[in-house]
Amino acid sequence: MPGSTESVAVERVQLGVRMEKRMVKVLKGLAEFEGISLGQLLEKIVLHSFEPLEGQEGEWSASPHSRRQLAAIHDFKRIYGMDYDTHATRAFTDASGTRNQQLATRNC
């Protein structure tokens, strides 16, 4: 339904997830910056991640963020100390020092 303005009925569910603290702060900042809820922002990001760039399937996906939003993200990352890159989840460890082996072995 690209470009469609029709309403799409959805049923939302409560989701209990754990995420890296600085990342969550950046996401909340961006959601507030855009005037949408955190859930709406995550839905937008996930939907865009499901759309590959033509010719780059499996490698790159479309970004939902405008240049203005990307500049805000850069600022929020600096403000909240999110100083790691896209593939950092491979090396994430919980505060207890345990590493998520499933993430560590996956290509993210």
C-alpha positions as CSV (number, residue, x, y, z in Angstrom):
1,M,0.0,0.0,0.0
2,P,2.8,2.5,-0.7
3,G,1.5,6.1,-0.6
4,S,-1.9,5.0,0.5
5,T,-4.0,7.3,2.6
6,E,-6.5,4.7,3.6
7,S,-6.8,3.8,7.3
8,V,-5.3,0.4,8.3
9,A,-7.0,-1.1,11.3
10,V,-4.3,-2.5,13.7
11,E,-4.3,-4.2,17.1
12,R,-1.4,-3.1,19.2
13,V,0.0,-5.2,22.1
14,Q,2.1,-4.3,25.1
15,L,5.6,-5.4,24.5
16,G,8.2,-6.0,27.2
17,V,11.7,-5.7,25.9
18,R,15.1,-4.7,27.2
19,M,17.2,-2.3,25.3
20,E,20.5,-0.5,25.9
21,K,19.8,2.6,28.0
22,R,21.5,5.2,25.9
23,M,19.8,3.9,22.8
24,V,16.4,4.2,24.5
25,K,17.1,7.8,25.5
26,V,18.0,8.6,21.8
27,L,14.8,6.9,20.6
28,K,12.7,8.8,23.1
29,G,14.3,12.0,22.2
30,L,13.7,11.4,18.5
31,A,10.0,10.4,19.2
32,E,9.5,13.6,21.1
33,F,11.3,15.6,18.4
34,E,8.9,14.2,15.8
35,G,5.8,14.5,18.1
36,I,5.0,10.8,18.0
37,S,5.0,8.1,20.6
38,L,7.9,5.8,21.1
39,G,5.8,2.9,19.8
40,Q,4.9,4.7,16.6
41,L,8.6,5.5,16.0
42,L,9.6,1.9,16.5
43,E,6.8,0.7,14.2
44,K,8.1,3.2,11.5
45,I,11.7,2.0,11.9
46,V,10.7,-1.7,11.8
47,L,8.5,-1.3,8.7
48,H,11.3,0.5,6.9
49,S,13.8,-2.1,7.9
50,F,11.6,-4.7,6.1
51,E,11.9,-2.8,2.8
52,P,15.3,-3.5,1.1
53,L,16.9,-1.1,-1.2
54,E,16.6,-2.5,-4.7
55,G,19.7,-4.4,-5.7
56,Q,20.9,-4.4,-2.0
57,E,18.5,-7.1,-0.7
58,G,19.9,-8.5,2.5
59,E,22.5,-5.8,2.9
60,W,20.7,-2.4,3.1
61,S,17.2,-1.3,3.9
62,A,15.4,2.0,3.5
63,S,15.8,4.6,6.2
64,P,12.7,6.3,7.5
65,H,14.7,9.3,8.6
66,S,15.0,12.7,6.9
67,R,18.3,14.7,6.9
68,R,16.7,16.9,9.6
69,Q,15.9,13.8,11.7
70,L,19.4,12.3,11.1
71,A,20.9,15.6,12.4
72,A,18.7,15.4,15.5
73,I,19.7,11.7,16.0
74,H,23.4,12.7,15.8
75,D,22.8,15.3,18.5
76,F,20.8,13.0,20.7
77,K,23.6,10.3,20.4
78,R,26.2,12.8,21.5
79,I,24.0,14.2,24.3
80,Y,23.2,10.7,25.7
81,G,26.6,9.2,25.1
82,M,25.5,6.6,22.5
83,D,29.1,6.3,21.2
84,Y,28.8,2.9,19.4
85,D,28.1,2.0,15.8
86,T,25.4,0.0,14.0
87,H,27.1,-3.4,14.6
88,A,27.9,-2.8,18.3
89,T,25.1,-5.2,19.4
90,R,27.4,-8.1,18.5
91,A,29.6,-7.0,21.5
92,F,26.9,-5.9,23.9
93,T,27.2,-7.3,27.4
94,D,24.7,-6.9,30.3
95,A,25.7,-4.9,33.3
96,S,26.3,-8.3,35.0
97,G,29.0,-9.0,32.4
98,T,27.1,-11.7,30.5
99,R,27.2,-11.5,26.8
100,N,24.1,-12.4,24.7
101,Q,25.6,-15.3,22.6
102,Q,22.7,-15.3,20.2
103,L,23.4,-11.7,19.3
104,A,27.2,-12.2,19.4
105,T,27.0,-14.9,16.7
106,R,24.5,-13.2,14.4
107,N,25.2,-10.8,11.7
108,C,23.2,-7.7,12.6
